[in-house]
Amino acid sequence: MDGNLNMIGYGLAAIGPGVGIGLIFAAYINGVARQPEAQSRLQTIAILGFALAEALAIIGIALAFVL
C-alpha cells in the first residue's frame, strides 16, 4: 500500500514542474515575439530554466522510489 501512495504523491507533485516548464517556454515565446534580436540570450535562459525545473521532477521520482 505504501508504494502505491508514493506514486500517487509523485503524480500530484509532477504537476508543479509541468506547469513551470509551460510558463518558462510561454515567457520565452513572448519575449522573442517582442524582441527577436534577443533570441539567443533568451534561449539560453529558457533552457537553463527547463533543466532546473526538470531536475525537480527527476528528484521527485527518485524520492518516490526510495521512500
Backbone as a ProteinNet text record, in pm:
[ID]
protein_1_A
[PRIMARY]
MDGNLNMIGYGLAAIGPGVGIGLIFAAYINGVARQPEAQSRLQTIAILGFALAEALAIIGIALAFVL
[TERTIARY]
81.4	0	85.2	201.5	286.1	340.3	379.2	432.7	331.5	206.7	103.2	80.5	84.6	66.1	183.6	304.9	419.3	400.7	350.7	333.7	221	117.9	10.5	64.5	145	206.4	298.3	376.2	463.6	382.7	275.6	190.8	136.1	97.4	49.4	164.1	280.4	395.3	451.3	428	479	402.1	289.7	212.6	291.1	363.1	438.3	544.2	637	735.6	673.6	563.7	497.6	444	381.4	331.1	447.6	552.7	669.6	734.4	748.6	808	719.4	590.1	498.5	511.6	524	539.4	674.2	778	910.8	907.8	852.2	853.2	748.5	642.2	547.3	614.3	692.8	764.8	872	936.9	1038.7	976.7	865.6	799.5	751.7	699.3	653.2	770.6	882.4	999.3	1057.4	1062.7	1116	1020.8	891.2	795.5	808.5	842.2	857.7	993	1099.2	1233.5	1307.4	1292	1357	1509.2	1568.5	1714.6	1769.9	1685.8	1729.4	1707.8	1685.3	1652.5	1763.5	1888.1	1996.2	2011.6	1999.2	2009.9	1891.4	1772.6	1653.2	1652.5	1705.9	1706.2	1792.8	1909.7	1995.1	1929.7	1863	1795.1	1678.6	1604.5	1491.3	1537.8	1646.7	1696.9	1747.4	1813.6	1858.5	1739.1	1635.9	1515.8	1447.3	1444.1	1386.6	1462.8	1596.4	1678.4	1656.8	1647.4	1626.3	1487.1	1385.5	1250.5	1240.5	1307.1	1303.6	1380.8	1485.5	1561.8	1474.3	1383.9	1292.3	1204.3	1157.8	1074.4	1155.4	1280.2	1364.6	1396.6	1425.6	1449.6	1323.9	1209.3	1083	1058	1085.5	1061.4	1163.9	1285.9	1385.7	1341.5	1291.6	1242.9	1119	1035	917	955.1	1062	1105.8	1182.3	1256.4	1337.8	1249.4	1159.3	1075.3	962.2
-120.1	0	125.6	120.5	239.7	277.2	180.6	208.8	278.1	235.3	297.4	442.1	469.6	606.7	695.1	638.4	716.3	759	670.2	703.3	804.8	794.9	894.9	1030.9	1032	1157.2	1215.1	1129.8	1180	1233.2	1164.7	1212.4	1351.2	1375.5	1509	1609.6	1566.1	1656.2	1689.5	1604.8	1630.1	1741.2	1779.8	1889	2020.3	2042.5	2166.1	2188.8	2093.8	2113.9	2122.4	2051.9	2059.7	2199.5	2257.9	2394.5	2492.4	2468.6	2556.3	2557.3	2440.9	2432.4	2503.2	2487.7	2558.8	2709.9	2759.3	2903.4	2953.7	2874	2914	2933.8	2837.4	2849.1	2948	2971.2	3076.1	3212.7	3233	3359.8	3374.3	3264	3267.4	3307.2	3246.2	3277.8	3422.7	3467.4	3605.4	3702.2	3672.1	3759.2	3765.6	3652.2	3650.8	3722.1	3711.6	3781.8	3933.2	3977.2	4121	4172.9	4096.3	4138.5	4021.7	4007.1	3894	3896.5	4013.2	4019.9	3962.9	3944.4	3888.5	3737.8	3673.3	3530.9	3445.2	3469.3	3383	3395.1	3515.6	3534.2	3470.1	3490.3	3432.5	3280.2	3226.7	3081.7	3013.1	3069	3007.3	3012	3121.5	3133	3034.2	3019.1	2926.6	2781.7	2745.9	2608.5	2581	2678.5	2662.5	2646.2	2726.3	2712.9	2579.3	2531.1	2400	2290.5	2298.8	2195.7	2194.6	2312	2317.5	2266.7	2301.9	2254.2	2102.8	2052.6	1908.4	1832.1	1894.1	1829.7	1807.3	1899.2	1880.6	1758.2	1737.4	1620.4	1491.2	1493.4	1373.7	1342	1443.7	1422.3	1367.1	1417	1369.5	1222.1	1177.4	1036.2	948.3	997.9	920.2	903.9	1009.6	1000.3	912.4	912.5	827.4	678.8	643.3	503.5	468.1	564	536	525.7	620.8	620.8	528.7
0	0	0	65.5	71.3	-65.2	-144.5	-277.3	-366.8	-357.8	-439.3	-398.9	-269.8	-224.1	-264.3	-269.5	-315.7	-461.2	-543.1	-684.7	-704.5	-624.6	-632.3	-590.2	-485.5	-441.3	-547.1	-613.3	-719.1	-836.1	-869.9	-979.1	-952.1	-828.8	-793	-789.9	-745.2	-737.5	-875.8	-974.1	-1109.3	-1179.5	-1125.1	-1184.3	-1176.4	-1065.8	-1046.7	-1152.7	-1173.2	-1279.1	-1418.6	-1440.3	-1570.2	-1598.2	-1498.5	-1512.8	-1526	-1447.9	-1453.8	-1591.2	-1651.9	-1785.7	-1887.8	-1873.3	-1962.6	-1949.5	-1828.5	-1806.8	-1859.4	-1842.8	-1892	-2042.7	-2115.8	-2261.2	-2312	-2237	-2275	-2264.6	-2158	-2143.2	-2250.9	-2286.8	-2392.1	-2526.1	-2561.1	-2688	-2688.5	-2576.1	-2565	-2579.4	-2516.2	-2524.8	-2664.2	-2733	-2869.5	-2964.9	-2940.6	-3025.9	-3009.4	-2888.3	-2864.6	-2912.8	-2890.4	-2930.2	-2996.3	-3126.5	-3195.1	-3185.7	-3170.2	-3163.4	-3032.8	-2932.6	-2804	-2795.5	-2908.9	-2907.6	-2847.3	-2882.8	-2833.4	-2682.2	-2629	-2483.6	-2411.8	-2465.1	-2402.2	-2412.5	-2520.9	-2539.2	-2434.2	-2405	-2303.6	-2166.5	-2135.2	-2006.5	-1998.6	-2109	-2110.7	-2095.2	-2160.4	-2149.8	-2009.2	-1947.7	-1809.6	-1714.8	-1734	-1651.8	-1671	-1795.6	-1824.3	-1751.7	-1756.6	-1691.7	-1540.7	-1480.5	-1336	-1296.9	-1374.9	-1344.8	-1365.2	-1467	-1493	-1386	-1332	-1224.6	-1102.2	-1075.2	-962.2	-982.5	-1104.3	-1132	-1119.3	-1163.8	-1154.8	-1009.2	-930.4	-787	-720.7	-761.3	-704.5	-734	-855.5	-885.7	-815.7	-798	-723.7	-577.6	-519.3	-381.5	-369.6	-473	-468.3	-466.2	-538.5	-537.7	-410.6	-357.8	-238.9	-114.6	-100.6	21	-3.1
[MASK]
+++++++++++++++++++++++++++++++++++++++++++++++++++++++++++++++++++

